[in-house]
Amino acid sequence: MKYFLLLALVASMAACNSTSSTTDEQATEIATLEPDFDLAKTTLTWTAFKTPDKIGVSGTFDEIQLTDNAFVINTKSVNSGNEERDPKLRDFFFANLSDSLITGHYGIPSSNKIPVTLKMNGVEKTFDFDYMVNDTATIVTGKIDMLADFSGNAAFEAIHNACKELHLGKTWTDVDLKVVTLK
């Protein structure tokens, strides 16, 4: 249930190559390039965790907007592929955040990292996510923590209490994020 954003990251990755010897002029040129990606080839996946065995539950968002290097994610469009789970995520977790949108932007990749700024629950924080390009895809991965990073105590407690029995008493606060753009 946390999870978002990276779609935008991948857009820039498909358009930019990063090297450690990039000059200021090259960096400016890279920063002004229009992202060139096919939305149909890009996936954003979040993975939250439940139970003492830390079983992953994955999903995405159906409504993500991208403008230049900024993105907006509508949390009401959460989609875990489970019709029983999605209303719980919306009503217990996301409804207890200060806003139904996750916003942010990404920077220029460097040394296999890309800066990603996320704003959720009124808190804005920048992360250095892993950035990899191979022959078939551009991949961005990272982790966030709903309590430590976004003060999501009310949202976390609501979803934890609503799902306590199903989660065998354990809901984890960390969430993995992954964005993949196929070439």
N, C-alpha and C positions, 0 to 999 in steps of 0.2 A: 503494500500500500504506500509506498513512498516511491518516488520512482519516476522519473519523469524526464525529462528534459534532454536528454542526450540526443534526441533526434536532431536537434539543431546543431549539435557538435559535429555530427557526422557530415552534415551538409558542407561544412567548411573543409573537412578533411578530404572529401572527394575532389575539392577544387585546389587544394594547396599541398605542396610538398615541403617538408621541413628539413633543414640541414643546420648543423651547428655553426656553419660559417656564413649564415645569412647576414647581409649588410643591412644598415638602417633603410637604405633605398629599396632593397629587395623586400624587407619586412613591410614597408609601407605599401608596396605594390601588391604583395600577398594579401594584406589586410583589406584592400579595396576590391579584390576579386569577388565577383558575384558567385555564390555557391552554385555549383553545377552538379545536381544529384537528382535522381529519379525517386520521388517519394514512394513509388510502388516497390522500390528495391531497398527501402530503409525500414528497419524495425527498432523499436524501443522496447526494452523488456526490463521490468523491475522484479526483484525477487525478495520477498519478505519471508520471515521464518517463524515456525510454530513448533511446539512440543519440546520437551527436554532433549530430544534427539536432533533438534534443529532441522526439521523438514522444511524445504523450500516451497513457497507458493508464489507462482509467477503470474505476471499479467502485463498489460500495457494501458494506454489511453487512446481512445478513438478520436479525440479532438485535440490536435496539436497544430499550432500555427507557427510559422517561421517567417521572419522578415529580416533580411540581411543576417546578422549574427545573433539576433534576439529571438526568443521563443516564448510562447504562452501555451500552457497546458490546462485544459479544463478538467478538474478532478472529478466532476460529475460524470465524465465519460470513461471512468475506470472500467476495464474489461479484463477480468481474470479467466474468462472462459467458463465460469461457473455461475449460473443464474441465481443460485442461492447465496453465494458469497458476495457478489457485486453490490446488492442493496445494503448489506452489512458494512462493507467498506465505505460506501457513500454516506449512510445514515449514522454510523457510529464513529468512524475515523475522520473522514474528510469534512463532515458537517461540524466537527468540533475544532477545526482550524479556523483562523481568523478570516480566511478568504478561500473561495472555491477555485482560485487560479494559482498555478505555480508558474512563475516567470523567471527569466534569466537570460544570460548571454554567454557566449564562449569567445575565447581568444585564439591566438595563433599557436598552433602546435610547435613544440620545441623539445628536443631530447626525449622523444617518446612519451611526452606529457602534453596535456592541453588544459588550460585554465577554463573552468566552468563555474559561473556564478549562478546560484539558485536563490530565489526568494520564495519562502513558504512560511505560513503562519506569522507573517510580519517580520521574519528574520531573514537577512540576506547574508550569504556566506559563499566564499570562493574556494573551490577544490581544485587540486591538480589531479585530473583523471588520467589513467593510462591511455595511450594513443598508439595504435598499430595499423600499418598498412601492409597488406600482402598482395599476392597476385589475384586474389578473388574478392577481397573486401577491405573496407576500412572499419576498424573496431575501436570503440571507446568503452572503457569500463571504469567503474569507481564504486565507492561505498559512501553511504551517509548514515547518520544515526538520528532518529527522530527526536530523542530527548537531548542529547549532547549538542547537536547541530542546530535544531529548529524549535527547541522548547515546546515540543509537542506532547506535553504531559497529559493534558485533558483528552486529546484525541487518542493517545496510546491507552490510557486507562479505560476509555469507553470501549474501544475494540477488544481490549484484553478481557474486560468483564463480560462483554457480549459473547465472547467465544471461549471463555475460560474452560468449559468442559471439553469442547472440541480440541482445544490446544493442550489438553492435559495439564492445565495450570501454568503453562509457559508460553508467553508471546515475547519474541525478541525485538529489540529496538533498532537493530541495524538492518539496512536494506542494500542489496546489490543492484547496480544499474548497468545496463549494457545497450549500446547502440551499434547496429551493424548496417553498413551500406554496401550492398553487393556491387561489383564492377560490371 
